């Protein structure tokens, strides 16, 4: 095993590493639970709107955390953990891309945030003071 992989394995076995992994897996579980609530809720209801918003908010961090967990399982040669982690990873990615027409807080925010950023960074050139 390379020195970098040994340090990953050592950190994942330490108390801070175990705590970070536990917090990350908690985020993944909450994300999956809100996806289940979203799937079982009545379309166009407030409950579904909230569940979809929470799922969309936690999906990307869950994908990152689960990818790191799979990487650690690969380093530790724990193939059952790799398979289970990849299953959850693929399921979250599939569910994230499956229902694009869901109504949630993030819908339309990309354009609004882009407009806000354009206004913030454009036109901020101040005239240089006259030297002389």
WODA-V750526 format. One record per residue. N is the residue number from 1. PHI is phi in whole degrees, 0 to 359 (999 if undefined). PSI is psi in whole degrees, 0 to 359 (none if undefined). NEAR is the number of other ideal C-beta (glycine too) atoms within 12 Angstrom. Layout:
BEGIN
N;PHI;PSI;NEAR
N;PHI;PSI;NEAR
END
This chain:
BEGIN
1;999;139;13
2;287;160;9
3;301;324;9
4;294;319;12
5;292;325;17
6;296;321;14
7;290;324;16
8;297;315;23
9;296;319;22
10;295;317;19
11;294;320;22
12;293;338;29
13;268;350;18
14;280;166;14
15;298;313;12
16;298;322;13
17;295;318;22
18;295;322;17
19;293;317;15
20;297;318;20
21;296;321;29
22;294;318;17
23;296;317;19
24;297;317;29
25;292;331;26
26;295;319;18
27;298;318;29
28;297;315;34
29;296;317;20
30;298;318;24
31;300;313;37
32;293;322;30
33;296;318;20
34;291;332;32
35;293;322;35
36;293;319;20
37;298;319;23
38;298;318;32
39;291;330;21
40;265;354;14
41;275;160;23
42;290;133;13
43;303;144;17
44;63;26;13
45;261;162;16
46;296;322;16
47;299;317;19
48;291;323;25
49;300;312;24
50;295;316;20
51;296;320;33
52;293;322;36
53;295;314;25
54;295;317;29
55;299;312;37
56;297;325;32
57;290;320;22
58;267;352;32
59;296;312;36
60;294;313;19
61;300;325;24
62;294;321;36
63;296;317;31
64;295;312;20
65;297;315;31
66;293;325;35
67;297;319;24
68;295;322;27
69;297;318;34
70;296;319;31
71;298;317;25
72;295;319;30
73;296;324;26
74;296;316;23
75;298;321;26
76;275;2;25
77;58;39;13
78;259;87;18
79;292;327;14
80;294;323;14
81;291;325;24
82;296;314;22
83;296;313;15
84;295;319;19
85;296;320;31
86;293;324;22
87;299;312;17
88;295;319;30
89;299;312;30
90;295;321;19
91;296;316;24
92;295;316;35
93;297;318;21
94;298;313;15
95;294;328;28
96;294;320;28
97;269;349;15
98;286;312;18
99;253;79;22
100;282;339;13
101;271;6;11
102;297;142;30
103;273;127;23
104;207;174;28
105;297;328;18
106;283;345;23
107;296;122;17
108;85;355;12
109;288;333;16
110;300;313;12
111;293;320;12
112;294;318;14
113;293;323;13
114;295;318;14
115;297;318;14
116;297;315;13
117;295;320;14
118;298;318;13
119;293;325;12
120;289;321;11
121;262;346;11
122;260;147;11
123;73;19;8
124;262;17;10
125;277;120;7
126;266;150;6
127;292;137;6
128;288;140;7
129;295;147;6
130;290;130;5
131;261;135;4
132;153;none;4
END
